[in-house]
Amino acid sequence: MYDSPNSLQETCVDFICKNLEAVCETTTITSQSSMQGFDGDYASSPVEKATKLVFRDSDTYIHSEISEQLLTNLSESGRLSDHTITLFDPSTTRLRHVILRNASALTTKGLRMLRGHKISDLEATGLKVTVNDLIGCLGEWTLQNLRSLNVARSTFMDGSRYCVVVALSKLRNLQCLNVSCTEFNRHGLEIVVEDLPHLESLDISCTRVDDITPLRKCRDRLKLLTMYNLKVSCSDNVIPVLLDLHELRLLDVSDEKDNHPFGMFTPARSKVTDFLRAVDKVPHLTSLDISGKEDISSSELRQFIHHHPQLKFLGLTHSEVCHDEGFTNPRHPDYRPTLLVAGTANESQIMEALRRYAHRPLYVQKCLFTLFRLTPEFSHARVDIIKLVLPGMQLHPQQFGLQMAATACLYNLTKGDLAQKIHPNILLRVVDLTLTAMETYPNHYQLQKNTLLTLCSDRILQDVGFDKYRCAKLVMNCLCAFDDASMNRMSVAICSILGKLS
């Protein structure tokens, strides 16, 4: 049941994040704003007045580690806005590694605060403003020295609905670029391989790139390539291009199995077998993900592994070959204990898959379905597995199949005496996500029953500090919505205990 408490630094940052009004005040400033254009010139606007958040103690200065932690905390808790980001003035804070995982509320007005900082790594996902506008908000030092940029799930589309990626050319020293789940296309790929001479890592998963031929121009330097669920117009040249990238250390060519009913209309997919047969290519490979591929030969895969002794990870989720004895039986002559495998054949494969694929709902759902069949056999608390179930559940509240499987797994992982051996902090996360599932699917019988089974626990109801009113309201709604004796008994019991505690 032991769980390490948060550090004093984490606790203090969390307090500041939740109590900005207590430690900060709003002041009015007069400034002349400017925006850098694509030609490098700055266009000034008239003098304007704006409000700014400042620390009440004027002598406050926060160094980079805490500044970055506070910014990330505000972002992940949904408190980051054009107003709250003004707290990060270069005179009182310092930002080098910026993480904005929930930046949807920010406009260029707020993002301009980044201009005064010397940023070397920038993650700004889910932006509503364009990537080009984001780059226009960066300072000159950052443009010249930025090493890593992650703009996944953001947009390159300008007001005229054209995909504009020209601003990326300014980042001459960029080494790592993630444009997954954007409108990034072949034209953009041609630009970055030409104009970014130091590019070593590229993620073009779920983009509009339909031809990867331009990658040949960086064959001598590209080390990490991720192209999950990439639909190419012609698959014939995919494998030859990949085999030509002889410096690759990581390659992800995994797919989603969508079971398209009209096979003739599905985008072309490369034959991974052709890649596996080239055992003398990509000699430095340490990570290979071929999840979702259907044409994998066990014998050819074993030969490929044998000829790549540096391989440390193999992705085989949504692929039947993960059940091969060479990956599941330690006594098998081809079994390699140092090779991590992500799949659904056994517990270790499922855990590795959940650890790596939290952002892929179909993969998470597949893993949870299989995990559910294993959970009844657990005789002791498995906090390690609970911690792997929760991220995917949190990231995909609208994926019904995933939520259904997750709520079923969480009940089996916390039921009875198991809850007594799980720390309240972990149970709090379980309850919060369980209640979110109840709110999202109020009319689904089995999911509501799963959630009631989890909540109907003395340990959870009495020892965990969750929102009792929210819980009681949802349980009462369930009581009114379903005419089921077992659900009614659980609903009444939960409300009875909550009533005594209030």
Phi, psi and omega in degrees: 000357185288141177215128183297131178291160177296149177291163178300321179297314179298320180295318180293316179297319179297321179296314179300316181300319183275347184228047181302323182296332182280326184257352182231165175219158180263132178234158179259132180236154176248127184213164173245104185281159178212156179226129180282131178270176182293339179275000177093350180276155178254128178259118183273146176250167180300160178301134182223155177259142181213156176267150183217142178269127180227157176290142180298324176275110185293345180271002183292132171220128183248125182287175193300315185300313181287323177302314181293322179293320179294317179297316179297318179299314178299320181294311185289336179269001178078016182261001183275127180216178178299333180278310184292333180288344177293347176297336187268057176286139181301340180283342182236348180223167178220127181237126174241316180247101188260126179236114178237083185282342177228078186255020186293338182273353184272139172248180179298333178300315179283321183294339178299340178299337180288343187298328183278357183256150176265093189262130178254335179223129184227123174239113180225090186259151178070029180291145171270328175284162182285159177299324179296321176295321177301311181297327177292344179268000182268150179283168183297319180299316180297317180300325182276339189235358181300128182260327187224133179225125178237111179237035180304145178060024174255196184225145173254000186280126178271187183298335179271007178067030173257145177278111184247117182239009187300330183296335179299334182296340180288338187272068191296334182258014181294132179251331185229126182226127177238111179241026183298148178059040175232183179273010179309133186229188182300321179301318177296321179298318178299322181293313186289325180287335178276316192262350180246087189291346182253008183296123180240338184228129184219130176241110180243029180299140174054037175254186181262015176293118182248005180205119184262012180307322180303340181298340179300335181289344178240030182299333183270359183224342182288121184249332180230123180226121178241122180222049178300131175056036178273127182258108180266150181285329178222119186275351187298328184261001183294306183297315177303321179294314181299318180292341180277345182274076192287351179264003184300134171252325180232131177223124178237108178241030184291159182229164168265139173269101183260359178049053181300127184290342180242085187305327184291343182260359180286146178299152181295140178238141181286152178271108185292338178301321179297326178289316183293331181290337181275070188293343182266003181264170182036063188293340184265008187298129177245343182217126180227124179242113179238030179302144178083356179278140186258342188258038184269125175266127181302317182294319179291324178294319178297319178297320179297316179297318180300323182272002178232075185296342180276355183295124182246340180221141178222120179266119182229021179296147183060034178217131184294338184293345178296341179276356180301141183299334178296344179247355184236336185252108181301340181273351181289139183299335181267359181289130180242108185296337182275356182266116176279130181239130174259122182192204181228017185281329181207180185300315183296321178295318180297317180297319179295321179293316178297326180293325187262335191244032182302331182274001181247095188301322180294323178292315180299315180300315179300317180294320182291323176301316180288320179300322181303324180288340180270331188300326179299341182275350182285125181259352178223164185298135180242075179297326180300322179284320178304317181295337178273334179286322189296317183301314179296323178295320181289323184285338188229063182295338183267002178268098188300312182302320179294315181295323178298312180293321182295316180295324177294317179296316182296325176297312180297333182273348183234001187287156175057225183289345180301322182297331180295338184257011180248132183297142180305329179298321178289317179297327178298317178295322177299313182295315181302314181286330175295317178294324177297320177296321178298318180293322185285326183233068186292341186252007181265116188302304187293322179294318178297324178292319177303315183292321178295321178300320179291315185287333183283069184217125179302319181300312182291313185291329186261332188249355183251131185272062179265177180285099185294322181295315179301316181296312182299319180298315181292322179292321177296320177299320179294320180299322181281334188274334188236134177261076183225124187300314182294320178293322179296319179298315180295319180298315179296318180297317180297312181296325179297314180293318179296324179295322179290331182278340185281000000 
